Amino acid sequence: MAAVVEVEVGGGAAGERELDEVDMSDLSPEEQWRVEHARMHAKHRGHEAMHAEMVLILIATLVVAQLLLVQWKQRHPRSYNMVTLFQMWVVPLYFTVKLHWWRFLVIWSLFSAITAFVTFRATRKPLVQTTPRLVYKWFLLIYKISYATGIVGYMAVMFTLFGLNLLFKIKPEDAMDFGISLLFYGLYYGVLERDFAEMCADYMASTIGFYSKSGMPTKHLSDSVCAVCGQQIFVDVSEEGIIENTYRLSCNHVFHEFCIRGWCIVGKKQTCPYCKEKVDLKRMFSNPWERPHVMYGQLLDWLRYLVAWQPVIIGLVQGINYILGLE
């Protein structure tokens, strides 16, 4: 059987027929991969011109799609964000059902159910006083879990690349699968929670009514009230709180630490919830260990494009190739 597996692309039509006659059930996974690889090469032999045309179509489609997406995001950011969020939510679901990844499906269902409840609370009018803190607590919790999961997954991948998995007698393929799975979970849910948090933040900000689209506050903010959650501030800015501290922004408005961090990081807001003045994140984050969180958010923005729009672009390329008769 090993002799049959070693049939390569140079065998011509006879070699391709011999590959088609191989009984895959008697082969090991590695031998099955070799046979499939040889079949692919035999199938595409002699189609170099067609392949070059397909590559040009792919590059042109990527460039045009990128330009259109940038224009859409600049001109109509709200619709762009909503469509992107919907695709981020449903595209992985299609692949998990198709590939029978039931563990991911269970976690996705649990996350979707709780997030749907939190989003429902955030979009109700009038807004319940405890809803803002509930929203920020949930999304900040998911943010921290996804961040930690991504870091552990990245470390597992790096340990595997350096061969440290052998110290624990773990197979390289098992260790790599574990690391990549954790990395995907962390990045994917990190993107989802940020987008849902931003949508909830927009709804709650307009419902709370401390500012309007014109930038003028619609009601007065007391010095002892947090503009995000609407609850009293009991800890002075100069005091050390037991559970959370009080933050004063450059515009002199004060907020609960938990609320303003959720507003700025989880909801991606860099303006004061009351007067819309720009928030200096570097000044807020005096602890250097917290600065990578902002960089992590930029990584999630890049991943959003990769997960939400890349499958659409690839599908469009395949449709163009099908219409032109390219296979």
C-alpha positions, -999 to +999 in steps of 0.1 A: +000+000+000+029+023+007+039+021-030+006+033-041+007+062-017+040+073-032+025+079-066+032+116-074+021+141-099+046+130-126+027+098-132+004+114-158-031+101-166-022+066-155-009+079-121-041+099-116-063+068-123-042+048-099-047+075-072-085+074-078-085+037-072-068+039-038-089+026-009-087+054+016-102+032+044-070+012+047-047+042+050-035+061+080-044+097+084-010+108+072-012+085+041-047+098+034-034+133+034-006+124+010-031+108-014-054+138-013-024+161-019-013+141-049-048+140-063-050+178-060-017+183-079-028+158-106-061+176-111-046+210-115-017+200-137-015+220-169-039+248-158-012+274-150-028+301-172-062+295-155-047+297-121-030+330-129-063+344-141-080+333-108-052+349-087-057+382-106-095+380-100-088+374-063-065+404-060-088+427-079-118+416-058-099+422-026-088+457-036-123+467-048-141+452-018-117+469+006-123+503-010-161+498-009-160+487+027-139+518+037-163+541+019-193+524+035-178+527+070-170+563+065-203+574+050-228+551+069-210+538+100-242+527+118-254+504+090-219+491+085-215+482+121-249+466+123-242+444+092-207+435+104-220+426+138-247+403+123-222+386+101-198+382+130-226+365+149-240+341+122-210+332+099-192+311+125-225+295+134-229+282+099-194+265+099-199+251+134-232+234+125-217+222+092-186+208+108-204+195+140-185+216+165-210+211+192-189+225+220-186+258+203-223+257+195-232+253+232-210+282+243-223+303+214-259+296+224-253+304+261-235+336+252-262+346+227-290+340+252-275+361+280-263+388+256-298+390+241-313+395+276-287+422+284-293+439+251-330+438+256-326+455+290-304+482+275-328+491+248-359+495+270-375+529+276-376+541+303-343+527+313-341+509+346-316+526+369-296+494+375-294+484+338-262+503+329-242+486+355-256+453+346-247+458+310-211+470+317-206+442+343-216+415+317-196+428+288-165+437+310-167+401+324-167+387+288-139+411+279-117+399+307-125+362+300-118+365+263-086+384+269-073+358+293-084+330+270-066+345+241-034+350+261-035+313+273-041+301+237-013+322+224+011+308+251+000+273+243+008+278+206+042+293+214+050+265+238+042+240+212+064+257+186+093+256+210+086+220+219+078+226+255+047+204+252+070+174+253+078+181+289+042+173+297+041+143+273+015+160+251+014+153+214+023+184+192-010+182+173-031+180+205-012+210+220-015+230+189-052+223+185-058+233+222-039+266+217-056+275+185-090+267+199-085+289+229-070+317+207-101+316+185-125+316+214-108+345+230-106+366+198-141+358+185-160+365+217-138+395+223-150+410+190-186+401+196-188+416+231-172+448+220-197+453+192-227+444+213-213+467+241-210+496+217-246+492+205-259+490+241-238+520+250-253+541+222-288+531+232-283+538+269-265+571+264-294+584+244-319+570+269-302+584+300-304+618+284-273+635+297-264+646+261-280+648+227-267+644+192-260+681+191-237+678+220-257+698+244-268+681+277-305+677+281-305+676+319-281+688+346-256+663+361-251+665+399-215+664+411-224+633+433-241+613+404-223+591+379-234+600+343-231+564+331-252+545+357-271+574+373-262+563+408-247+582+437-209+585+440-198+578+477-160+577+473-141+609+467-116+611+439-087+614+463-099+584+484-092+547+479-124+527+475-129+492+488-147+479+457-140+506+431-125+541+430-139+573+415-124+588+384-123+625+374-118+631+336-100+661+321-133+678+318-137+676+357-167+653+355-165+623+379-176+587+374-175+553+390-143+536+380-162+505+368-186+526+348-161+549+330-137+520+322-167+501+307-177+532+288-142+538+274-128+503+268-157+479+265-180+504+247-151+519+227-162+554+238-134+580+241-156+609+250-171+620+283-207+606+287-219+640+298-201+667+277-186+645+249-151+659+255-124+635+244-110+612+271-072+608+274-069+571+279-031+573+286-038+596+315-065+574+328-044+542+326-015+550+349-010+513+355+013+501+326-002+466+328-035+480+315-022+497+284-020+465+263-058+464+266-061+492+241-037+474+217-058+443+221-088+462+211-071+473+179-063+436+172-100+428+176-109+455+151-087+438+125-101+404+133-136+417+128-129+424+092-112+390+087-141+370+102-171+390+090-161+401+055-134+377+043-158+347+038-181+371+018-153+382-004-141+346-010-176+336-018-178+365-043-145+354-059-158+318-062-190+331-078-170+352-104-148+321-112-179+300-116-195+325-140-163+327-161-160+289-161-128+288-140-123+259-117 
